[in-house]
Amino acid sequence: MRRRALPGFSLALGTTVLYLGTIVLLPLAALMLKAAEIGPERFVAIITSARTLSAISVTLTTALWATLFNAVYGLAFAWVLARYEFPGKRILDAVVDIPFALPTAVAGLALTALFAKNGWFGAPLAELGLQVAYTPLGIAIAMAFTSLPFVVRTLQPVIEDLADDVEEAARSLGASDLDIARRVIFPAIFPAFLAGCSLAFARSLGEFGAVIFIAGNQPMKTEIVALLTFIRLEEFDYPAAAAISTVMLAAAFVLLVTTNTIQAWHVRRAGVD
């Protein structure tokens, strides 16, 4: 066996498995067991209630719009940071991580103040007949703000590692800029792009602090799943909270499996090509 710089495989593996079991798997198992206690009939009744379906619909829709925005804007942001040198680049690079460092509740308050009808952005938008705060649009903006770094930080190192000679070779063969972007660059960064978008979507699904202030939390209109779960906990309705959380856990698991499947297919296809 090759000697490693940091020995202790058994200890490292044991610590990793213990941490994974205690911090991740044990709470998830407790959640599913709590949801299983209520029986299939009540479980289905909770999940299919009008309020729960509305919260799930609002959460999935706004998370999807936020992810689509970050897919485009995050890719452009990562490309600029990776390929260009300009004054203030380090400052701009550091600004990307602000959503990570900023408490989400503070972000929610700031966004609400900016996009309220008397806010810096909300006032001119209100004159145009567009309301952001306390609408699904405001929820999508809050989700996009908190999940943007996942796309940028996932794509940036991959773009930096792309060799320029491949692009030059394609250009020398007569390929246009669009062909190079579509057939050379994007296939190379696609696994990282998909991973970043998946992380952004998952973060949007579970976002709470940044959303509750700008959402307005109106049942059947702007209520998200995380808030509905919190409300059920405050009502000491733990089975209902567990049932709703289990559905979102299942959605996250399906997203993970789908992402890994697409990435594996892309790797096999790239290997064949």
C-alpha positions as CSV (number, residue, x, y, z in Angstrom):
1,M,0.0,0.0,0.0
2,R,1.3,3.4,-0.9
3,R,2.3,5.5,2.0
4,R,0.2,8.6,2.6
5,A,1.3,11.9,3.8
6,L,-1.5,11.8,6.4
7,P,-1.7,8.3,7.8
8,G,-4.6,6.9,9.7
9,F,-7.2,5.6,7.3
10,S,-9.2,3.6,9.9
11,L,-9.3,6.6,12.3
12,A,-10.3,9.0,9.5
13,L,-12.9,6.7,8.1
14,G,-14.4,6.0,11.5
15,T,-14.5,9.7,12.4
16,T,-16.2,10.5,9.0
17,V,-18.8,7.8,9.4
18,L,-19.5,8.7,13.0
19,Y,-20.0,12.4,12.0
20,L,-22.1,11.5,9.0
21,G,-24.3,9.2,11.1
22,T,-24.7,11.6,14.0
23,I,-25.1,14.9,12.3
24,V,-26.8,13.8,9.0
25,L,-28.3,10.4,9.0
26,L,-29.7,10.2,12.6
27,P,-31.8,13.4,12.3
28,L,-33.1,12.3,8.9
29,A,-34.0,8.9,10.2
30,A,-35.8,10.6,13.2
31,L,-37.7,12.8,10.7
32,M,-38.9,9.9,8.6
33,L,-39.9,7.9,11.7
34,K,-41.9,10.8,13.0
35,A,-43.6,11.1,9.7
36,A,-44.3,7.4,9.6
37,E,-46.1,7.5,12.9
38,I,-49.1,9.4,11.6
39,G,-50.1,6.7,9.1
40,P,-50.5,6.9,5.3
41,E,-54.0,8.4,5.4
42,R,-53.2,11.4,7.5
43,F,-49.9,11.8,5.7
44,V,-51.6,12.1,2.4
45,A,-54.2,14.4,3.9
46,I,-51.5,16.8,5.2
47,I,-49.6,16.8,2.0
48,T,-52.6,17.3,-0.2
49,S,-54.2,20.0,1.8
50,A,-54.7,23.3,-0.1
51,R,-52.3,25.2,2.1
52,T,-49.5,22.7,1.8
53,L,-49.9,22.3,-1.9
54,S,-49.8,26.1,-2.3
55,A,-46.7,26.4,-0.2
56,I,-45.0,23.7,-2.2
57,S,-46.0,25.3,-5.5
58,V,-44.7,28.7,-4.4
59,T,-41.5,27.3,-3.1
60,L,-40.7,25.2,-6.2
61,T,-41.7,27.9,-8.7
62,T,-39.7,30.7,-7.1
63,A,-36.7,28.4,-6.5
64,L,-36.8,27.5,-10.2
65,W,-36.9,31.1,-11.4
66,A,-34.1,32.0,-9.0
67,T,-32.0,29.1,-10.3
68,L,-32.6,30.0,-13.9
69,F,-31.5,33.6,-13.2
70,N,-28.4,32.4,-11.4
71,A,-27.6,29.9,-14.2
72,V,-27.2,32.8,-16.7
73,Y,-26.0,35.5,-14.4
74,G,-23.7,33.2,-12.4
75,L,-22.1,31.8,-15.5
76,A,-21.4,35.3,-16.8
77,F,-20.1,36.4,-13.4
78,A,-17.8,33.4,-13.2
79,W,-16.5,34.0,-16.7
80,V,-15.7,37.6,-16.1
81,L,-13.8,36.8,-12.8
82,A,-11.9,33.9,-14.5
83,R,-11.0,35.4,-17.8
84,Y,-10.5,39.1,-17.4
85,E,-8.2,41.4,-15.4
86,F,-9.6,44.8,-14.4
87,P,-9.4,47.3,-11.5
88,G,-11.4,46.3,-8.5
89,K,-11.5,42.6,-9.5
90,R,-10.4,41.4,-6.0
91,I,-13.2,43.5,-4.4
92,L,-15.8,42.1,-6.8
93,D,-14.5,38.6,-6.2
94,A,-14.9,39.1,-2.5
95,V,-18.4,40.5,-2.9
96,V,-19.6,37.2,-4.3
97,D,-19.1,35.6,-0.9
98,I,-21.2,38.2,1.0
99,P,-24.4,36.0,0.9
100,F,-22.3,33.3,2.6
101,A,-21.1,35.6,5.4
102,L,-24.2,37.7,5.8
103,P,-26.9,36.4,8.2
104,T,-29.9,35.5,6.0
105,A,-32.3,37.5,8.2
106,V,-30.2,40.6,7.7
107,A,-30.3,39.9,3.9
108,G,-34.0,39.6,4.1
109,L,-34.4,42.9,5.9
110,A,-32.1,44.7,3.5
111,L,-33.9,43.3,0.5
112,T,-37.3,44.2,1.9
113,A,-36.2,47.8,2.6
114,L,-34.8,48.1,-0.9
115,F,-37.8,46.7,-2.7
116,A,-40.6,48.0,-0.6
117,K,-42.9,50.6,-2.2
118,N,-40.9,53.4,-0.6
119,G,-37.5,51.8,-1.1
120,W,-34.7,52.8,-3.4
121,F,-35.7,50.1,-6.0
122,G,-39.3,49.5,-5.0
123,A,-40.4,53.1,-5.5
124,P,-39.5,53.5,-9.2
125,L,-40.8,50.0,-9.8
126,A,-44.1,50.8,-8.1
127,E,-44.5,53.8,-10.4
128,L,-44.2,51.3,-13.3
129,G,-46.9,49.1,-11.7
130,L,-44.5,46.4,-10.5
131,Q,-44.6,45.3,-6.9
132,V,-41.7,43.2,-5.7
133,A,-41.9,43.0,-1.9
134,Y,-44.6,40.7,-0.5
135,T,-44.9,38.9,-3.9
136,P,-43.5,35.7,-5.4
137,L,-41.1,37.9,-7.3
138,G,-39.6,39.2,-4.1
139,I,-39.2,35.6,-2.9
140,A,-37.3,34.7,-6.1
141,I,-35.0,37.7,-5.7
142,A,-34.2,36.7,-2.1
143,M,-33.5,33.1,-3.2
144,A,-31.3,34.3,-6.1
145,F,-29.3,36.5,-3.7
146,T,-28.5,33.8,-1.3
147,S,-27.8,31.1,-3.8
148,L,-25.7,33.0,-6.4
149,P,-22.3,32.1,-4.8
150,F,-22.9,28.4,-5.4
151,V,-23.0,28.8,-9.2
152,V,-20.1,31.3,-9.3
153,R,-17.8,29.4,-7.0
154,T,-18.5,26.1,-8.7
155,L,-17.8,27.4,-12.2
156,Q,-15.0,29.9,-11.6
157,P,-12.1,27.3,-11.0
158,V,-13.3,25.1,-13.9
159,I,-13.3,28.1,-16.3
160,E,-9.8,29.1,-15.0
161,D,-8.5,25.7,-15.8
162,L,-9.8,25.7,-19.4
163,A,-6.9,25.8,-21.8
164,D,-6.9,28.6,-24.3
165,D,-5.2,26.5,-27.0
166,V,-8.4,24.5,-27.5
167,E,-10.4,27.6,-28.3
168,E,-7.6,28.9,-30.6
169,A,-7.6,25.6,-32.4
170,A,-11.3,25.7,-32.9
171,R,-11.1,29.3,-34.2
172,S,-8.3,28.4,-36.6
173,L,-10.5,25.7,-38.0
174,G,-13.2,28.3,-38.8
175,A,-15.5,28.0,-35.8
176,S,-17.4,31.0,-34.8
177,D,-17.5,32.4,-31.3
178,L,-21.0,30.9,-30.8
179,D,-19.8,27.5,-32.0
180,I,-16.8,27.6,-29.7
181,A,-19.0,28.5,-26.7
182,R,-21.6,25.8,-27.6
183,R,-19.3,22.9,-28.7
184,V,-16.0,23.5,-26.8
185,I,-16.5,25.6,-23.7
186,F,-19.9,24.6,-22.4
187,P,-19.4,20.8,-22.7
188,A,-16.2,21.2,-20.7
189,I,-17.9,23.1,-17.9
190,F,-21.3,21.4,-18.0
191,P,-20.7,19.1,-15.0
192,A,-19.7,22.0,-12.8
193,F,-22.5,24.1,-14.2
194,L,-25.0,21.5,-13.4
195,A,-23.6,21.0,-9.9
196,G,-23.7,24.7,-9.2
197,C,-27.3,25.1,-10.4
198,S,-28.3,22.0,-8.4
199,L,-26.8,23.5,-5.2
200,A,-28.4,26.8,-5.9
201,F,-31.8,25.2,-6.3
202,A,-31.4,23.1,-3.2
203,R,-30.4,26.2,-1.2
204,S,-33.4,28.1,-2.6
205,L,-35.7,25.3,-1.5
206,G,-34.5,25.4,2.1
207,E,-34.1,29.2,2.4
208,F,-35.9,30.7,5.3
209,G,-34.4,33.8,6.9
210,A,-33.9,35.9,3.7
211,V,-37.4,35.0,2.4
212,I,-39.8,35.4,5.3
213,F,-39.3,39.2,5.5
214,I,-39.8,40.0,1.9
215,A,-42.5,37.3,1.3
216,G,-45.2,38.8,3.4
217,N,-46.1,35.2,4.4
218,Q,-49.6,35.3,3.1
219,P,-51.2,31.8,3.2
220,M,-52.1,30.5,-0.3
221,K,-50.1,33.4,-1.9
222,T,-46.6,33.9,-0.6
223,E,-46.1,31.3,2.0
224,I,-43.2,28.9,1.5
225,V,-42.7,25.4,2.8
226,A,-40.0,26.3,5.3
227,L,-42.3,28.9,6.9
228,L,-45.3,26.5,6.9
229,T,-43.1,23.9,8.6
230,F,-42.1,26.4,11.2
231,I,-45.7,27.4,11.8
232,R,-46.7,23.7,12.4
233,L,-43.8,23.4,14.9
234,E,-45.1,26.5,16.8
235,E,-48.5,24.9,16.9
236,F,-46.9,21.7,18.3
237,D,-48.1,19.8,15.3
238,Y,-44.9,17.8,15.0
239,P,-46.4,15.0,12.7
240,A,-47.5,17.6,10.2
241,A,-44.2,19.4,10.3
242,A,-42.4,16.1,9.8
243,A,-44.7,15.1,6.9
244,I,-44.1,18.4,5.1
245,S,-40.3,18.2,5.7
246,T,-40.2,14.6,4.4
247,V,-41.7,15.7,1.1
248,M,-39.0,18.3,0.7
249,L,-36.4,15.7,1.7
250,A,-37.7,13.4,-1.0
251,A,-37.5,16.3,-3.5
252,A,-33.9,17.0,-2.6
253,F,-33.1,13.3,-2.9
254,V,-34.6,13.1,-6.4
255,L,-32.7,16.2,-7.4
256,L,-29.4,14.7,-6.2
257,V,-30.0,11.4,-8.0
258,T,-31.1,13.2,-11.2
259,T,-28.0,15.5,-11.1
260,N,-25.6,12.5,-10.6
261,T,-27.3,10.6,-13.4
262,I,-27.0,13.5,-15.8
263,Q,-23.4,14.1,-14.9
264,A,-22.5,10.4,-15.3
265,W,-24.2,10.3,-18.7
266,H,-22.3,13.4,-19.8
267,V,-19.0,11.9,-18.7
268,R,-19.7,8.7,-20.6
269,R,-20.8,10.6,-23.7
270,A,-17.7,12.8,-23.5
271,G,-15.5,9.7,-23.2
272,V,-17.1,8.1,-26.2
273,D,-16.8,11.3,-28.3
